[in-house]
Amino acid sequence: MYFQPAVAPTTPTPEPKPPRRTSRWLVPALLLLVWLAVGAVGGPFAGKLSDVAENDSAAFLPASAEATEVGELQRRFAGSQAIPAIAVAERSGGVTPADETFLTERADALAGIPGVAAPPVQPVTSPDGQALQLVVPIAANGNPADTVDEVRAALAGAPDGLTVLVTGPAGQIADLVEAFSGVDGLLLLVAGGVVALILVLVYRSPLLPVAVLLSAVFALGLASLVVYLLADSGALELNGQSQGILFILVFGAATDYALLLVSRFREQLRDTEDRHTALRIAWRATIEPVAASAGTVILGVLCLLFSDLNSNQSLGPVAAIGIGAALLASTTFLPAVLVLLGRAAFWPFSPKPGSAHPERSGLWGRVAAAVGRRPRAVWFGTTLILLLGVAFVPQLKADGTNQSDVFLTDVDSVAGQQVLSRHFPGGAGSPTVIIAAADKADQVVDAVRMPGVAQATLGGGRQMIDGLVQIDVVLTDPADSGEARETVRRIRDVVHDVPGAQAKVGGPTAVQLDTQDTSARDRAVIIPIVLVVIFAVLALLLRSLLAPLLLIATVVLSFAATMGVSALVFNDLLGFPGADPAVPLFGFVFLVALGIDYNIFLMTRVREEALRHGTREGTLRGLSLTGGVITSAGVVLAATFAALAVLPILFLAQIAFIVAFGVLLDTLIVRSLLVPALSVDIGRRVWWPSRLARTGAD
């Protein structure tokens, strides 16, 4: 006997007593006015977040990192911390005296630009005579990106045939800021447009998508206001990466929560005449899974606070604020709009009292019947498919990339670095910095004479401060390359062994090295913490220990399969040079936290139905009733994360694919087939050790 959703009996839901007539309209109206005020106040701050975002990679490191300590010590020598911008001029036939005169005159003019920390030194000609280099120190405090823009403008008007580009760490910061400038415009437009299109296709109503989108917009306004105030006060650090993820998370989560409430409301409108009663039943039925879902994501992203990278630490609270705002808007603003609109929200296909429930006899009813007929074959087959993806995980290259590979479009800082590498030692203008005891300086300089080092000289402007000297080391490889990072690692090994030198190694290349090493450490620490936190939430929600273990195992399997498929796509289809070590960590946190959402939506309904009909029929009923809404929610979230790819940043493009593909895999395979099939096959024991496992029916 297999499950037949079309003829399954319906147990009527007891209707709560209707509220007083005045509160029926007054409370929703007041909620609507409150959220209109929130939107008016908070909305403009979504466009102001870029003003408080920092994109300097050195600011992301923990205070304990060696490169951070060197940066602090450098201030003793320079008086203030500066970021080098490198102007490089190239002429294929060899630079001319006119070219040298042009760059020398512009160097004098650059000294007058606010934000230039010190007068640039005179231009240096390359050994092959085809290029000139001018180092412009940019003040770290202030707005380096704006200063670089002014430097680039001042270097315009070069003689014909002379190409002038601005690169170096400051040039890369300016190009990052430009790349992230689309966060509050293009990204929101694409994400909003995709969500609106999906909602129209799902509900075939002109009014409902507007209500859901307004809920997401108001949630984003509230989140932006809170994040702006915290970032402006220095309570947390915000960067363009976190800003983009915030926008996507709020839109995706708010829409997901809205879909669950809307679906249950439409279901109740078929069984209940009064719209207020229908909404109260729907709200009470969805508040637990929606709150548990939001709580799971919030706790999951807050696990990033255990990171040693400041950028990761700040993303945790930023994302948590966004999810909290989405939860608040979806459980207050949207219910107020729905109860005021009533059945008109679904016009022209408004549900009528007593009408049939299409969820029970449509596609998902047939899927449930198929799962019920051969559950063991279903879960075994889907597991094999996921394991096929897992087999490609070793091909994932997540040990870091060159800084110039961050951009997916042509930018001046990358082109300029290529020119520098052709004509100068790769690390020219961005030296590795060693701070060491003055009486051991010669020994340190001798120790760093190794392959990969072009020269090592005393620098820092002053010879000795507090018994310390600064040694500038120019590397032969580009400062942002993997070869340069390995050279810095070797430099650290040898200078740390110089007795009494107390040497520390920093500079731009060391910053990248420490960032990648810290990211690898974070991955090993945070992933187990996330699993423990999510298990605790699921155990409390489902009153079970076995069910949470199964759910987490399926989501982890889905994540591993996603990373394997991503390796194939990144390496063979898109030709990406590799990935940052933080990519797997971010992918895990978002996929496990968000992927478990759909299992929460499913299993809370399954448990509700199992209490009435037993585990087998309850599982199949839960699948048929929630199949459409959870699939829609997964498609919406996948589409919103895919919108991150419009920002031309390698990291965000990779996160966009990983989360979008992983969410679809969770929605269409794990939640639709694997989890229900396991639940049916295991039977009531899945609820162990709760009373349902002992007294419920299989």
Order of alpha helices (4+ residues) and beta strands (2+ residues): alpha-alpha-beta-alpha-beta-beta-alpha-beta-alpha-alpha-alpha-alpha-alpha-alpha-alpha-alpha-alpha-alpha-beta-alpha-beta-beta-alpha-beta-alpha-alpha-alpha-alpha-alpha-alpha-alpha
